[in-house]
Amino acid sequence: MAQSSAGEQVQEEFGISFLLPAAVVSYTYDGDGRRVKKSSGKLYWYGLGGEVLTETDLSGNNPTEFVFFGGKRTARRDPTGTVYYYNSDHLGSSRIITDPAGAIKRGMEFQPFGFGGWRSR
């Protein structure tokens, strides 16, 4: 294992260098295979349809609530009460997150072979 000039851990295998993550996160799953807890201190609460309706801290405080319509996530309300809307593309993937005024807050960009990432605005 090596270290980059920025002090990051780098592992080299077969002549290819991989930047290792700074922190490792683990998850706990229930008997149905649903994620119910994140090691960094988040609980996931599910609805009857199997979708995550709420995320909280370990004490059940600071909820982030999700709204689903027709099986698709359509909105999120943060612990501060701020609401964001999820806008999907023709395949049903969330592509843009907007605020109540319609201003784009985040967008998802997809690349070949399923790679993609969120970009903030």
C-alpha positions, 0 to 999 in steps of 0.5 A: 500500500502506498500513499499519494502526495496528498496523503491518501491511501493508494493500492496498486494491483496489476499495474493499476492504482486505486484510491482507497476510501477514507472511511468504511461504512457498514450496513445492517439488514433485516430478515427481508434483506432490507437495509435498516441501519448505517454504521454512521448512525442512520436508521431506515424506516420502510412503508408497506410497499417496501420503499424507504419512507423515513431516515432518522438518526439512531434515536429516531430524531431528525427525520428525512421523509420521502413521498412516493407516488405510483411506486416512484419517489417524487419528493423529500422533506429534510429535517429543516422542513425544506422540500425537494422534488425528484424529476424522472427521465423516460426510463424512470430514473431520478435525473433532476432534484428541484426546489419548490420554485423549480430551481435545479439543485442537483442533477444526475449524469449517466455514462456508459456501463451504468456509471454516473454521479450527482452534481450539485448546482 
